[in-house]
Amino acid sequence: KTMMILIEQLKVSRIIWEYHRREYNMNTKLIVINGVMGVGKTTVSKKLYKELENSFWLDGDNCWTMNPFIVNEENKDMVLNNISFILNNFLSNSNSKSVVFNWVIQSDDIMNEVLSRINTENVDVYKITLMCTKEELIRRIESDVRLGLRDNKNVERSLERYDMYKAMDTIKVDTTGKNIEKIVEEILGLVE
């Protein structure tokens, strides 16, 4: 009986939250952060979500952790299903005010495919691409290589895809020479 009362209280709380959200235009924010490998997406996103009230964070790479790492149509579809399932749950949570999602997303087609699988009703979507100079990117990846986090081929792969990100229909944030706090502050200014 106590459980039934608790369930009813949760339902009422959800109805009240949805009413206030609609009444006061309190949409949940979906902040999509993309960029070339090594630009700092994970580091920035981890710090950003901690600065936002009632927020969730999903690193898209965690939806595709497998050994061996195989890129084929079945696995591409799997990762998109995993991402959309988790993001939809985060966005529909009654406590959710902001959801930060980072992933490489190297084209508008991939961005649109991800967003097409998400219920964006009552959601403000911010598409932000982290950029830096090629020299800075090489320096960051080489530092990761020395730490054993990446391999030497990552520099070449990132440089091959670099210009794809400049062409995307996203807000660009240049991270060159900036610390994490400054980058997060800049993003907060864009979404608040």
C-alpha positions in Angstrom: 0.0 0.0 0.0 2.8 2.4 0.8 4.4 1.7 -2.6 1.2 2.6 -4.3 1.0 5.9 -2.5 4.6 6.6 -3.4 3.9 5.8 -7.1 0.9 8.1 -7.1 3.0 10.9 -5.5 5.6 10.5 -8.2 2.9 10.7 -10.9 1.5 13.9 -9.4 5.0 15.4 -9.1 5.7 14.6 -12.8 2.4 16.2 -13.8 3.2 19.3 -11.8 6.7 19.5 -13.3 5.4 19.1 -16.8 2.8 21.9 -16.2 5.5 24.3 -14.9 7.8 23.4 -17.7 5.1 24.2 -20.3 3.7 27.2 -18.4 7.1 28.9 -17.9 8.8 27.7 -21.0 11.3 25.6 -19.0 12.6 23.4 -21.7 15.3 20.9 -21.1 18.5 21.7 -22.8 20.3 19.1 -24.9 23.9 20.3 -25.4 25.6 18.2 -28.1 29.3 18.7 -28.1 31.2 17.3 -31.1 34.6 17.7 -32.6 37.6 15.8 -33.9 39.3 13.2 -31.8 41.6 14.8 -29.3 40.0 18.2 -29.3 38.8 17.9 -25.7 35.1 16.8 -25.9 35.2 14.4 -23.0 37.1 16.7 -20.7 35.0 19.7 -21.4 31.7 17.8 -21.2 32.6 16.2 -17.9 33.3 19.7 -16.4 30.3 21.3 -18.1 27.7 18.8 -16.8 29.0 19.4 -13.2 28.4 23.1 -13.6 24.8 22.6 -14.7 22.0 22.1 -12.3 20.1 18.8 -12.5 22.1 17.5 -15.4 23.1 14.3 -17.1 26.1 13.4 -19.3 26.6 10.8 -21.9 29.9 10.2 -23.7 28.9 8.5 -27.0 32.1 6.5 -27.0 30.7 4.6 -24.0 27.8 3.3 -26.1 30.3 1.6 -28.5 32.9 0.0 -26.2 33.7 -3.3 -27.7 36.7 -5.5 -28.3 37.7 -5.8 -31.0 36.3 -2.4 -32.2 34.5 -3.2 -35.4 32.9 -0.6 -37.6 30.1 -2.2 -39.7 26.4 -1.4 -40.4 25.1 -3.6 -37.5 27.4 -1.9 -35.0 26.7 1.6 -36.3 23.0 1.0 -35.9 23.6 -0.5 -32.4 25.5 2.5 -31.2 22.8 4.9 -32.5 20.1 2.8 -30.8 22.1 2.8 -27.5 22.7 6.6 -27.7 19.0 7.4 -28.5 17.7 5.1 -25.8 19.9 6.7 -23.1 19.4 10.3 -24.2 15.6 9.9 -24.4 15.6 8.5 -20.9 17.8 11.4 -19.6 15.6 14.0 -21.4 12.3 12.5 -20.1 13.5 12.3 -16.5 11.4 14.8 -14.4 14.6 16.1 -12.7 16.4 16.8 -16.0 17.2 20.4 -16.8 20.2 19.8 -19.0 21.7 16.8 -20.9 25.3 17.0 -22.2 26.1 14.6 -25.0 29.6 14.4 -26.6 30.7 12.3 -29.5 32.8 12.7 -32.6 29.8 13.2 -35.0 31.8 14.2 -38.1 29.0 15.3 -40.4 25.6 17.0 -40.4 24.1 13.7 -41.7 25.3 11.8 -38.6 24.1 14.7 -36.3 20.7 14.7 -38.0 20.5 10.9 -37.7 21.2 11.1 -34.0 18.7 13.9 -33.4 16.0 12.2 -35.5 16.0 9.3 -33.0 15.4 11.6 -30.0 12.2 13.1 -28.7 13.0 16.8 -28.8 9.6 18.1 -27.8 10.1 20.6 -25.0 13.9 20.4 -25.6 16.2 23.2 -26.7 19.0 21.7 -28.8 22.5 23.3 -28.9 24.9 21.8 -31.4 28.5 22.9 -30.4 31.7 21.9 -32.2 34.9 22.2 -30.3 37.7 23.4 -32.6 41.4 24.3 -32.2 44.3 24.9 -34.5 45.9 22.0 -36.2 49.1 22.6 -34.3 47.2 22.6 -31.0 45.4 19.4 -32.0 48.7 17.6 -32.8 50.2 18.8 -29.5 47.2 17.4 -27.5 47.1 14.1 -29.3 50.9 13.6 -29.0 50.6 14.3 -25.3 47.9 11.6 -25.1 50.2 9.2 -27.0 52.9 9.8 -24.5 50.5 9.0 -21.7 49.4 5.8 -23.5 45.9 7.0 -24.1 46.1 7.1 -27.9 48.3 5.7 -30.7 50.4 7.6 -33.3 47.7 6.9 -36.0 45.3 9.2 -34.1 47.1 12.3 -35.3 46.7 11.3 -39.0 43.1 10.3 -38.6 42.2 13.5 -36.7 43.9 15.7 -39.3 42.1 13.9 -42.2 38.7 14.8 -40.6 39.6 18.2 -39.3 38.0 20.3 -42.2 34.7 18.3 -42.0 34.0 19.9 -38.6 34.5 23.4 -39.9 31.8 22.8 -42.5 29.1 21.6 -40.1 26.0 23.6 -39.2 27.0 24.0 -35.5 28.2 26.7 -33.2 32.0 26.7 -33.2 34.0 27.1 -30.0 37.7 27.6 -30.4 39.6 25.9 -27.6 43.1 26.9 -28.7 45.1 28.2 -25.8 42.1 28.1 -23.4 41.9 26.2 -20.1 38.9 24.0 -19.4 37.3 26.6 -17.1 37.3 29.2 -19.8 35.8 26.9 -22.4 33.1 25.8 -20.1 32.3 29.4 -19.2 32.0 30.2 -22.9 29.6 27.3 -23.5 27.5 28.2 -20.5 27.2 31.7 -22.0 25.8 30.2 -25.2 23.2 28.0 -23.5 22.0 30.1 -20.7 
